[in-house]
Amino acid sequence: MHKEAREELRVRLKLVVLELAIDLGITKACREFEVPRSSYYRWKQKYEKAGQPGLYRERPIASHHPRRTVPEVVEKILELRKEYQLGALRIKYYLDRYHGIRISESTVSRVLKAHGSRGCPRPLPGVPCTPNGMPKRCPDTIFRWM
């Protein structure tokens, strides 16, 4: 059975128990469907608050992500990408070498992807990187050829 169908059946059961409790009483309705009364009261509270959509399962949402990338680091990653058009690996090396920030290449890639900066723009064959024919600007020429 599909997850959606299973969830629909759960919601229907909750609705039936809530309706039956009005006619038979809470204790008898809960015994009939072998449902704890505490569950019934929780369902009733959710139903009164949000209606039928309130009876669907809610996805758990973490309130705190302890290993999330610090916003200052994200800002530096995006700045390096925008100004120097460096890839994820070079951004990783640059942050480690000049700022002492140790971060993995996959984290840099994830940050770039999350902020819509997919890939570096590639020049067409035979066309120089910049309009004046000079190589593109890089923070450090030694760093560029690592």
N, C-alpha and C positions, 0 to 999 in steps of 0.2 A: 504494500500500500504506500502511496506517495506521502511525503511529509505534509503537503498541503491538505490532502484528504483526511489524514489522521488528525491534523489540527482542527479541521472543520468538525469532525466528530466530537472532539473534546469540547469545543465551544457549544455544540448542540446539547451535549450531556449537561453542561453547566446551565444552559437555558432551561432545559427540562426540569432539572432539580430546583432551580429558582421558581419556576411556575408551579411545580407540584407542591412546594413548601407553602405556597399561599393557600392551596386547597386543603392539604392534609396536615400541615404543620411541619415545622423544621425538623424535628426529631424523626418523625415517621418517613419523611421524604429522604432524609440522609440515610436511614437504615435501609430503605428500599433499594437505593443505589450504592450502598456500602461506601458512603462518602463521609469523612469526618466533618463534624459540625464546624470546626475551625475553618475548614476549606470553604464550606458554604458561606460563612460570614465574610471571608475574604473575597469570594466571588461576588457576593451581594454588594459589598462596598465598591468594588471595581465597576460593577454594572451600574450602580447609582451614580458613580462619578463620570463614566465615559460611555455608558450604553453598551451595546453588543461589541464594538471594537475593543472595549476595555477588557473583554474576556480572553482575547488572544494572548499568547505568550509574548513577553517582551524580551528582546535581546539584552543580555547583560552588557552594561557599558562601564568600563573602568573609569573611575573618577580621577585617578592619578597614574601617570605612566613614568615610573622612576628612571627608565633607561632612554627616554626621549632625547633627541639631539637638542642641545642648548640653542635658543634662538640666536645668540650672538654668532655661533658657529655656522648656523644656516645662513645668516646674513653674509658672512665672509665667503662662504661657498658660492652664493649667488653673485656676489660682487666680483669674485675671481672669474666666474664663467662669463659674466657680462663684459668686463673690462678686457680680459686677456684671452677669452675664448679657449680656455684650457679644458681638457677632458677630465674625467673623474680621477684617473690615476695621477695625473700631474697636480690636480688640486689637492689630492691626499698628500703627495710628497711636499708640496709647497706649504701646506698648513703645518706639517710635521717639522719641516726645516726652519721656517721663519717665524712661526707662532707657537711652536711647541705643542700643537694640538694633534693628538694621536687619534685618528679616525680611519675606519676601513673604507676601501674603495666602493664597496657595495652600499655603504651608508651614504657616501657622497652621491652615488648614482640614484639612490632612492630619494634623496632630498631634491636633486635636480628634476627627477621625474615628477615628484609631487608638486613642484612649482612650475611645471610646464616647459622646462628647458630640456628638451629631448637630446638633440645632438648638436655638435658644433657645425656651423655652416661650412660646407666644403666648397672650395673654389673650383671653377670649371677648369678642365685641362688646358694648359697654355695661358691661362689668365693669372697674372700675379696676385698675391694675397692682398695687397693694398693698392690704391690707385697710383701711387708714385713708384711702384715696383719694389719697394723695400719689404723685407719680411715683416710679418705681423708683429705688433708690439708684444713683448713678453717681459715679465717682471725682472728676470735675470737671465742674461744670455748663457751663463754657465748652467743654470737650472734647466734651461730649454733643452740642452743636449745631454741630459743625464741618461 
